[in-house]
Amino acid sequence: MTADTIRAHAASLALDDAHVIVLGGREYVDLITGAVPHAFAPLTGHMLAHRSQCRTVREDPELAASWWDRAARSFDEQHATQP
């Protein structure tokens, strides 16, 4: 799988023009953000930390809303720099 393949899939699903949150390990996140540069990747640390962060955001609507707000800002910033 390459960033170009992911980019084509993202375009076919209109994710190139959407607010995107990507959850996963570093290699996966790097692949996705290479294709969808405005994707917000909030998870940090190792897999157990990811699980804890996902549980926390699932239980905290304000945190979930803040992630979507950050995804929207990332989208706006990325699209503001495009011609």
Secondary structure, DSSP 8 states (H G I E B T S, - for coil): --HHHHHHHHHHTTGGGS--B--S-HHHHHHHHHHSTT-B----SSHHHHHHHHHHHHH-HHHHHHHHHHHHHHHHHHHHS--
